């Protein structure tokens, strides 16, 4: 998703914040799974 689209999505999810991971592209769950998991867990714990 382009960063502009991600910003719109993050604005619509209560409590969300946009995190851009350098070098990680469309397959973020596969390419940056450790960092993605950490940020998702932080969001769910909030």
Secondary structure, DSSP 8 states (H G I E B T S, - for coil): --HHHHHHHHHHSTT------TT--TTHHHHTHHHHHHHHHHHHH-
